[in-house]
Amino acid sequence: MKIAVIGSGIGGLATACRLASKGYDVTVFEKNTTPGGKISEIHMNGYRFDAGPSLFTLPELVEELYAAAGEKVPSTFIYKKLEVLCKYFYNSGENLIAWSDQKKFTEECVQKLGEDPDNITKYFKSASLIYKITADIFLFNSLHKVKNLLKFSVLKSLFQVFKIRFYKTMHGDNSSNFKSPLLVQLFDRYATYNGSSPFKAPATLNVIAHLENNLGAYFPEKGMYAIVENIYELALKKGVQFNFNSLVTSIDIKNKKAVGLSVGGKNHAFDKIVSDSDINYVVNHLMDHPKKKQIKRLEPSSSALVFYWGINKEFPELDLHNILFSSDYKEEFNNLFDKKTIDADPTVYIFVSSKMVKSDAPTNCENWFVMVNAPSNSKENWDDLIQTTKQNIINKINKSLKTNIEDYIVQEKIASPITIEQNTLSKGGALYGNSSNSMFSAFLRHPNFLKSVKNLYFVGGSVHPGGGIPLCLASAKIVDNEIPAV
Ligand SMILES: Cc1cc2nc3c(=O)[nH]c(=O)nc-3n(C[C@H](O)[C@H](O)[C@H](O)COP(=O)(O)OP(=O)(O)OC[C@H]3O[C@@H](n4cnc5c(N)ncnc54)[C@H](O)[C@@H]3O)c2cc1C
């Protein structure tokens, strides 16, 4: 039984490992020269950068993947729980450390922001409850199988459905929970973890704060790309074959069954096909999809503008993850999703992996991944927007860190929605598939299989349950459950 996987993003790699371990003959077709898709790395004159994700949550899903493949996580693949989740810098001059220790974090919020400690405890409890109610229905099972919806645990959760506050926005919920507007902004930011706006996304997404604050944020000792390197090794060990530089141009369907695919003008026959390609690319280029129009209407998640800067100085005031917040978050998201541009005072994220992985930068230097949220590409004037935004970012960093950062930038590379789209084929360079800017988003996300075409499955960030490393790993598990062992 031969299975083809289109794309070697984390979802594709994880599915390939699972299916090969079940006895299938698995072949991956990847248009790029290396595996990983959005999880990639850049080497520049002594600096190494994780080019995509920087935050690693739910590592147990990686452990579960190894277990499903009948293997142990290699002793060389080590990830550490972070003590500091993020350092926050506000325009008004306040700084806040988000400690993973909730007692320490609460003290920090009480001392620096005058927050009521009970509000913080209440918030984390409520985020944990949302996870309990939703995880089984929305994350770890197909939403598109009646038998899943009839499970006792799911029915029990449905009785508590009002507790997940899908009828309120994240911002509305957070504003009614916290006294300090600075803390509202801090917790609103979790909407960006799946490329959405806190002013539109349902309060159910406060569940994201549970993953980071209650369960923990992690970082691999060798950087984020180590996740891909290890899972790729696992796939090779399980006998998966990889064809790089291989763009799949069509999924061949006969008598309502997927029977193969085409690469470079050649047809290849397969018994089953799993696509890790963005669903928009699938419906636009690979097959005649019955719901093409509906899929194309869905709003993509945000994209990103990233500056990878080699810095020839060390900044002890920064940690691994740092945020320099904007003054007007509402206007920032209004610009992002409605006006499709980048605010003049954007929230700036600075990720410095060399704080943990010393070899990522030369001695006394740092590797800065400086990112702002950007609209998915819809033909903006990116050359102008990149130059203006770069200057705005530099001004903001200089003001917050009291420096002249342009004097220390010795290397630069830029990723924009255009380059992200070119590299990964995601619509407009969207980072997380479709946005969750509506209470129906979870239900509108594409299923992991089609009732109208047999032997065809879908994984990755653009389909159920959504974007981000943990959810892509969850999608692989769902597809694995759909395909019986040989
Ligand atoms: C800058 C950035 C920051 C991010 N930050 C985080 C973070 O901190 N934490 C987090 O969890 N997530 C983060 N994400 C999101 C996360 O990276 C993605 O959700 C996840 O990696 C997507 O995996 P995927 O399985 O959907 O595949 P993708 O990564 O989208 O890869 C798909 C692969 O399929 C290939 N492909 C597509 N179509 C074809 C075809 N027709 N033929 C051959 N090959 C094809 C592409 O070349 C690509 O390699 C970030 C992403 C980016 C870009």
The ligand as a Gaussian input file, in Angstrom:
#p B3LYP/6-31G(d) Opt

LIG

0 1
 C        7.572000      33.638000      10.864000
 C        6.725000      32.550000      11.470000
 C        6.579000      32.479000      12.841000
 C        5.792000      31.463000      13.420000
 N        5.766000      31.345000      14.781000
 C        5.220000      30.225000      15.344000
 C        5.461000      29.903000      16.705000
 O        6.170000      30.628000      17.416000
 N        4.904000      28.763000      17.209000
 C        4.157000      27.919000      16.428000
 O        3.685000      26.885000      16.939000
 N        3.937000      28.188000      15.122000
 C        4.472000      29.302000      14.552000
 N        4.344000      29.546000      13.215000
 C        3.395000      28.717000      12.431000
 C        3.958000      27.343000      12.120000
 O        5.230000      27.470000      11.581000
 C        3.046000      26.654000      11.108000
 O        1.698000      26.638000      11.555000
 C        3.455000      25.215000      10.833000
 O        4.846000      25.063000      10.796000
 C        2.811000      24.814000       9.515000
 O        3.088000      23.474000       9.212000
 P        2.354000      22.736000       8.013000
 O        2.345000      21.290000       8.310000
 O        1.050000      23.397000       7.753000
 O        3.286000      22.941000       6.750000
 P        4.019000      24.211000       6.146000
 O        5.057000      24.651000       7.093000
 O        3.052000      25.189000       5.642000
 O        4.783000      23.534000       4.952000
 C        4.145000      23.043000       3.808000
 C        5.226000      22.438000       2.943000
 O        4.602000      21.841000       1.809000
 C        5.321000      22.195000       0.649000
 N        4.351000      22.164000      -0.452000
 C        3.169000      22.814000      -0.504000
 N        2.523000      22.523000      -1.657000
 C        3.335000      21.679000      -2.334000
 C        3.230000      21.042000      -3.601000
 N        2.170000      21.236000      -4.405000
 N        4.244000      20.223000      -3.988000
 C        5.331000      20.023000      -3.189000
 N        5.482000      20.629000      -1.997000
 C        4.497000      21.442000      -1.578000
 C        5.859000      23.589000       0.937000
 O        6.994000      23.862000       0.138000
 C        6.201000      23.472000       2.420000
 O        7.512000      22.993000       2.597000
 C        5.116000      30.539000      12.592000
 C        5.270000      30.602000      11.207000
 C        6.085000      31.582000      10.648000
 C        6.298000      31.609000       9.149000

